[in-house]
Amino acid sequence: MYSIARNLLFQLSAETAHELTLDALSAAARLRLLPALAPAVPKAPVEVMGLRFDNPVGLAAGLDKNGSCIDGLGALGFGFIEIGTITPRPQPGNPKPRLFRIPEAKGVINRMGFNNAGVDALVANVKAARFRGILGINIGKNFDTPVENAVHDYLICMRKVYEHASYITVNISSPNTPGLRDLQYGESLRLLLSRLKQEQALLAQEQGRYVPLAVKIAPDMDSEQLAGVAECVMQEQMDAVIATNTTLSRAGVEGLAHGDEAGGLSGAPLTERSTQVIAELYSLLGDSVPIIGVGGITGGADAKDKLDAGAKLVQIYSGFIYAGPKLISDCVMACR
């Protein structure tokens, strides 16, 4: 059924197809049709960050930026869902077209630019959702906020989503917001994470509930830079690292239609590099900080490779576009 739907959707622009798919999932969830339509997903419970997940396969941030389709996505069998990236103020993102499929390589390039309706709209959507599973909320900065003031944007979002999130992800690795990736390095990273951990402690005391804090990193780092990240997340006692975001590399899509578009590349061309980053991070972190593996999971074997490399959980996005809901059950079966 999904292959038929995909063939029709792929006749449309990538962003139009994306919006139609979310609308259809939301409608199916309201009519309670999805349990009958989606493939059954076996139970494979795992505990990470002090949270119990029904299975280790989650949805990566970016697909549902505003939390408008939580119930639809939640009915497909994911062990957890991550929504966002959200910013304090609404912003339109980059000019269209800004999302491109590369079917020959099972790849996607996006330069969306954190297009979203703002944190207040996301919180309203979360409150309205029936979903009661593990919900991650991914936070970022507005494009026009200077990098030196970025912490203020993250704090605004963190304070507003804290009571509604199972965990919070700090996105400092999108290539589509100018200067954002500078926050991944050295003193900039330490100061940001230190301030967010301080706020986490205050919110936990105020609300009587500890919400884990993860940081999402890019795959385009050398070994020295990865070692710096590992040292910082251990020092600041972060609850998880998500590896990885999209890549600026064009390896695997050279010469293909849309392969030279600006933006971040995801999907199968990223598989090997993201798994390498996970393995290198695990060699530095061990089990002191759990790793959530994401990047190029197009089948169950890819998910298992990331767990074997050291990840405790995995997330899918671009592979989900190409393979559909069956990818969830395939990955869970491979990871059991």
N, C-alpha and C positions, 0 to 999 in steps of 0.2 A: 504493500500500500504506500509506504513512504517513497519508494523508487518512482512510482507514478506521480506523486505529489511533487517530488524533487524535479522531475523532468518539466513539469509545468512551471514551477517556481523559477527554475533556471532560465526560463524565457524572459523573465523580468529582470530589472536592475537588481543588484544585490541588496541594496538598502530597502527597496520597495518589497522585495520578497521577504526580507527580515521582518518588516513591520506587519505584513499580511500573516506571516506565520505566528507571530505573537498574538495578533488579534484572534486568529483561529483557535489557538491553544486556550486563550482566555474564555472564548465562547464555549468550547468543549468542556472546560472545567466547570463553568456555570451550569451546564446541562448534565454534568457528572458522567460524561461519556468516556473520558480518558482511561479509566481503569479497564474498560472492555477493549479499548483500541491499542493500548501500549503493551509491548511484550512484558511478560512477568519477569520480575527481577528477584533473584534469590536473596535471602537474608545472609549477611556476612558481617556481623557487628564488629566494630573496632572502637577503641577508646584513644583519643588523641586530644591534647590540650585540655584534658579534664572533661571532655565532652564525649558522649556516646553516639556514634554514627551507625545507622542501620547497615551501611556498607561503605567502602572506602572511595567510591566514585562520585565526584561532585561536578556541578556545573561551574565553569569559570566565570568570573566577572566579565561584563561587556555585552553579553547577549541581552540581559534585561537590566538596562541602566537605571531605570526609574522604579523598579519593583512593581511594574504594572501587570506582570504575568506570573506572579509567584505561585498561585494555585494551579495554573496550567502546567508549569514546569515541575512543580512539586508532585504532581500526580504521575509523572513518567518513571519514577523509581530511583531517582538520584538519592544518594546517601546524604547529600547536603547541597544547598544552592547558595551561590554568592551573587549578590546584585550590586549594581553600581558600574563604573565609578561615578560617585556623586560629588558635587561641589557645593559650597555654601550658597552661591547665587545661581539661578538658571543661566545657561549659556548655549548658544546655537551650535557650537562646534565649528569645524572647518567647512568651507564651501563644498557643495556637491558637484560631481560625484566624488566619493571619499571611501568607498568600499568596493573591492574588486575580487572576484573569484578567479582562481587559476586552476581549472579542473584537471588539466593534464598532470599537475603536480600535487593535487589535493591540497592546494594552498589558498590562502586569503591574504590580501594586503588591505590594511585599513589606515586611514588618517582622520579618524572621526573627530578627535580633539576634545574628548570629554563632553560631548553634547549630552545635556541632561536638563531636567526640569527643576533642579535645585533640591537641596536636602529636605526642605519642608514637604515638598510633593512626594518624595520617596517615603518619608515617615508616614504620611497619610495613607499611602498605598499599603505599607506594611501593616498598619493598624486595621485596614479593611480586609486583609487576607485571612483565609481560614487555615492556611498551612501552619503546622506546628512542629515541623522538623527543624534540623539545624540550618540556620540562616546566617550567612556571612554578609557583611555590608562593607563595600570597598569605597574608601574615601580618598579625595584628591584636592587639588587647589584650583581655583579659577585661573584661566589663562592670563588674565591681566594683573594678577597678584604677583608682585616681585618675588623672586625666589628667596630673597633674604627675609621676607615676611610670610613665607609659606606655612610656617608652623601655626600661624593664627587661623588659616583656613582649615587645616587639619583639626585643630582644637574645636572650632565651631561645629564641624561635622561630627566629630567624636562625641561631643556633649549631647548633640541632638539624637544620634542614633543609638547611644549606649544602651538604653533600657530596652531597645527593640531587637538588638543583635545577639546572636549566639557567639559570634566573634567578629572582630573588626580588622580589615586589611588596610594597611597604609600603602597606597600606590605611589611609588616614587620612580617608576620604571617605564611609563609610557613614553614612546619616542615622539608623540604628537603634541605635547605641550612644551613650548620652548623653555629650556633650562631645568626641566623637572628632573632629568637623570643626574644632574649635578648633585642632587641631594643624596645620592647613593654612596658618596665617597667622603672619607676622612672626618674632619671636624663637623662638617655640615650634617653628616649622617648621625654622628654621636649626639649632637645638640638636639636634633629633631627627635630621635628616639628617646632620649633622656626626658625631654619635656613631655612627650606623649605618655611615657610610663609614669611620670609624676601625676599626670591627669588621670590616668587609669586608676591609680591608687586612691585618689580623692573620690572619684566616681564610685569605686567599689565600696568605699566606706559610707558614702552618702546613700547609696541605693541597696547596700547589703547584698551585692551580687558582683562576682568577678567575671568580667568579659575578656577573654583572651585577645591579644593584640599580635597580628601577623604583619610582616613586611614583604612586599612583592618586589622582586629584583629582575633585572634584565639579563639576557643571555650573553650580551656583548661585553663581557668582562674578561680580563686576563687573570692568571692565577694570583698575582699580587693583589689585584683589586678584590677578588673573591675572598682572599685571606683577610683583608681589611674588613669586609662585610661580616665574615664569620666572627672575627674578634669582637666587633661592635655589638652584634646581636647577643653574643654570650655575656659581654660586660653589662649590657642594659637589660638582660634577662627577658628578651622578647619571647613570646609564646610559640611562634612558628615563623618559618621563612617559606614563601611561595616562590618556586623556581620553575618556570621563568615566564616573563612577559614576552611580547613579540620581539623580533630581531630586525636590525637594520641591514643585515646581510642579505644578499640576493642569491646565495648559493642554492642551486636546485631549481631556480626559475629563470635562469639566463636565457634570453631569446624567446621566451614564451609571451603570449599576449598578456598585457598588464604587468609583466614581470619587472618592468622598470618604473612602475608607479612609486611615488613617494609614500612613506608610511612604514608601519610595522608589518613584517611578514610572519604569518602563523601557519599552522597545519603541518603536513608531512615534511616539508623542507626543514622544519625546526626540530624534528623528532630527535635526531642524534645529538645535536648540540645541547638541547635542554637536559637530556639524560646525562650527558657528560658533566654539565654544571651540577646536577643533583649529586652525582658520584663524588665530585671534588668537594662540594659542600659537606657531604656526609663524612668524608675523610677528615675534615676540619672540625665539624660539630659533634660527630658521633651521635649519641642519643640525647645529648643535652638540650638541643632545640629541634623539634620535629620539622621535617621538610614536607611541604605539599607540592607534588610534582605536576607540572602542566606544560604542554608544548608538544604538539604533533602526535597526539594519541589518536590513531585512526583505526585501531583494532585492539583486541584483548592483549595480544603479545606486547604491544607498546606500553600498556598500563602496567603489566607485570614487570617489564624491564625497568620501569621507573621505581617500582617498589623494591626490586632487587638491587637497584643502585643506592637505595637508602631512604626513599620517600615513605611516609606513613599513610598518606592519602594521595589521590590524584584528582585532577579536574580535566574536563573536556570542553571544547567549544567548536573550533573549526572542523574537527573530525565529525562532530555531531551534525554539522551542516551537510556533510557528504554522506554519512552513513545512517543518520536518523536515530530514533529511540533504541533500536536494536543494539547500538554501540554500548549503551549503558549496561545491559544484561551481559553482553560479550565481555566487557571489562570486569564486571563483578565476578563472573565465572572464572576468568583467568587469574584473578587476584585471590581467590579463596584458598 
